[in-house]
Amino acid sequence: MTAIPHPVDLATRPEVTAFFDAQTNTVSYVVKDPGSRACAIVDSVMDIDYAAGRIAYHSADEIVAFVREHGLEVEWLIETHVHADHLSAAPYLQGLLGGKIGIGDRITIVQETFGKVFNEGTEFQRDGSQFDRLFAEGDTYTIGGMTAFAMHTPGHTPACMTHVIGDAAFVGDTLFMPDGGSARADFPGGDARTLYRSIQRVLALPPQTRLFMCHDYGPNGRDIRWETTVAEQRAHNIHARDGITEDEFVRTREARDKTLDMPRLIIPSLQVNMRAGALPPPDERGKVFLKVPVNAL
């Protein structure tokens, strides 16, 4: 197994509350320090009626209500990566609750790639400056009395990070629940072999480490779930359990990716999320538009 950048603090057990968005099968989290009112919000969702071109904040408002009801203090708004299947509500939450917006420092690669795809021009900054903090491999940060650290786990995208907070790790799209396997690796900058190696880094965490997924689709009709452990993944993950080689994983992942349609919300999601959840700037009339590239994705 590949080394991890810091020891895992299994003695610290953050209080994790999940919020499931059925429209995008996304799970957002409020992660609370057990010794204070400090918390972080991971992978929030902004609602969009794509056909009508309308933005709403019903999902985010559930989190706002929870934070206020429990008197929590938001210190961080963490994005595990630039999502292609939902829009981030981070700026909306920041405006109401505070906190710093953080993402992996390889966001600059994603911005460069999709800045070209969406013909954003020179006014679109490709240096990650839309975010308050860019996390590099092994960077640490605090949530109240807890120390968290970031692990670079690319493969799904170049900028994917896993955030380890006490005995909990938030893996983004690096892994799904054991019966779901792993996320696709065919987006620009994605790579199945790189994803396998990132998964091995996650599975090198202590066996009892709690793992929290960003998505679940209820394979074979089971109830939606989002929490598992390293031990459970190593024993049962259909794509990456112990004994499955890198070459076997790559063959399985690449074959499956060829059968997948593009995510329904990929076009608005990428344009918004590479801006830290902000909408594109309005035109001279104050109107905001999302672009639809033709034959570019």
N, C-alpha and C positions, 0 to 999 in steps of 0.2 A: 504494500500500500504506500501511496505517496505521502510525504510528511505534510503536516498542517502547520501554519505559521505560529500558532500560540497554543499553549495548553488549554483544554476546555475546563471551565469552572462548573463542574457538575454539582457543586454544593449550592449554587445559586439557581433557583428555579423561578424564572419570570412568570408572571400571571399572563396567560395568552388568551385573548378573546377573539374569536373568528367571526367574520361577516361574509356570508356567501351571496354573491350576485348571480342569480339564476340566468340572467340574460347573456352573460359572458362566461359563466362557469368559473368565475374568479373568486378567490378567497383573499380578503384583506384582513389584516390583524392589528389589534392594539396590544402592544407588548409592554406590560407594566413592571417596574421595579418593585419587588415585594417589600422593600424597606422604605419606600417613599411614594409620593404621588406622581413621580416622573414616568413618562411612557414614550414609546415610539409608535408610529403608524407605518405599516408595511404594505405597499402595493395597493393603494386606494383606487377607487373606480369613480369616474365621471360618466354619467349616463348620456347616451346620444340616441335620438331617433334619426337614424341615418337617412331614411327616405324623406323625412320632413325637414331635415337640417336643423333640428332643435337639440340644444344642450339642456340637461337637467342635472340635479344633484341629490336625487332621492337616496342613492346608496351612500353617498358621502354624509348626508344629513343624519343617517343612522349612527354613524361613527361620532359625529359632532354631539348628538344627543347623549350617547354613552359616555363620552369624555366629560361632558358637563355634569351629567347626573352623578358621576363618581368623583368629581372634583379633581380630575387628572390634569397634569401639566405636560403638554406635548413638547418634547425636546428635539425629536427627529421625525422626518417624513422620508422613509427609505423607499427607493425604487430598486428592486433587484436587477432590473434591466429595462431596456426600451421595449415595452410590450407591443405586440402586433395584433392583439385581440381585444384590448380594451383601452380606454382613454384614462389617463391619470387625473385624479382630483387633487393632487398635491397643492397647487397654488390656491385653490378654493379653501382647503383645510388650513393652509398656512395663514390665510387672511383672517380666518375666524379663531384659530387656536394657537397660532405661532408655530415655532419649530423651524429647523433647517432642513432643506431638501437635499438629499444625498443620493449619488449614483456612482457606479464604477468609472474610473478615469478613462477607460476605453470607449466611453461615450463619444469621444472625438472621432473615432473610426466610424461609428454609426452615423454621426452627423455629416461627416464627409461623404459617405456613401449615399445617404438618402437626401442630403442637400442637392446632390446632382440629379437624383431620380426625380425630385419634385421641382427642379429648376428654381431653387430658392434665391439665387443671386448672391452678390457679395454682402448684402445687408444681413444675411443670416450668419451669425457667429458660429463657427465650428470648433470652438475651443472649450466647450462645456461650461461657459460662463453663465448660462441660464440657471445653473444649479449652485447651491451654496457650498457644497462639499463634493469633491471628487475623490473617491476611495481607491487607493492602490492596494495591491496584494499585501496583506498583513497589517493594514492600518487599523488602529484601535480608536474607539470613541466611547463616551460614557452616556448612560441613561440613568440618571440619579446616581445610585451607588454601584451600579453594574458596569462592568467593562465589556464591551462588545468588540468583535474583530471581523474584518472582511476577508473573504477568500475569493480570489479570481477563479471562476469556474466557467470558462467560455465553452462554446460548442453549439449551443442553441443560438446565441449571438456572441459577437466578440467581447461585449461589455458585461456579460452576466457575472454577478457576484452572489455568493452565499454569505449571509450574515449570521454569525454565531453569537448568541446572547445567552450567557449562562449555560444551562443544559439544553438550550433550544437552538436549532439552526433553521433559517428561512432560506429555502433552496431555490426560490423562483421557479423557472421552468427547467432546471437541470434534471430533476426527477419528478415523476408522478407517483401515486400510490403504487404498491407492489404489483397489483393486477393491471395497472395502466402503463407501467414501464418507464418510458422516457419521452421527452418532448422532441419534436422534429428538429432537424439540423440542416435544413436545405434553404434557409433564408440567406441573403447575401452576408458573407462573413461567417456563416455557420459551417460546422464540419463534424461529421459523425465520429471520427477518430479522436478529435479534440474533446468532444462531449464525453466519450467513454473515459478518457483520462481525468476529466473533471469529476465525473461520477465517482471514480476511484478515490479522489481526494475527499469527497463527502463521506464515502464509506470507510475512510480511515479515521473518522471521528470515533470516540468511544461508543461501544455498542448500545449503551442506554441513552445516547443523545436523542432527544426528541426532534423529529424532522417535520417541518410544516410546508405543505405544498401551496403553490400559487393557483393551481387549477385542479379540478376533479370533474370527471364526466360520467361517473357511475357506471363503469363497464359491466356489461351483462345484466343491467337493470338493478344493481345493488344501490343502497342508499349512498348519498354523497358523503365522502370522508376526506379529511385533509391532514390528519396527524398520524404519523407512524414513527418508527425508530430505525436507527442504523442497523440494528440486529435483524429487524423484520425485513428491511430492504435486502440485506445480504443473503438472507435465507430464501426470499420469495420473489424478488423483483423479476418479472418475466423477461426483461431485456438485459439486466446487469447483475443478477445474483451471483454469488460465489461460484466459480467454475466456468462461467461464460467468458470466453477469451475476447480480446479486443477485436480480432478479425471477425469473429462470429457476431459480435455486437454491430460492427460496421455493416456487415451484409444485411442483417435484419433491419437496422435503422434506415439504410439507404433504400432498400426495397420498399419499406413502408412509406417513406417520404414520397416516393414516386406516385403513390395512390392518393395522396392528400390534396384537397382543394386549398386554395389560399384562404386564410381567415377572413370572415365576413367584414370585419372592421379594420383590416390592415391599412387601408388608405388613410382614413382619418386618424387612426391610432398613431402611426409613425410620425405624421406631420405634427401632432400635438405633443407626443411623448418625448420626441427629440428636443422639444423646447421646454422641458421640465413640466409639462402639463399645460402650458399656455397655448391659447389659440394663435393662429397666424395674425400678424398685424393687420388692422383694417385698412381699406383703401381710402382714397381721398373723400369718399362719401360716408365713411365710417362703417362700411359693410365688411364683414369677415367672410373669406372664402377658403375652402379646402380644394386642392387641385386633384384632378384625376389623370395620372399619367397613362398614356396609351402605349401598350407593348413595352413597358419599361420595367415591370416587376416580374 
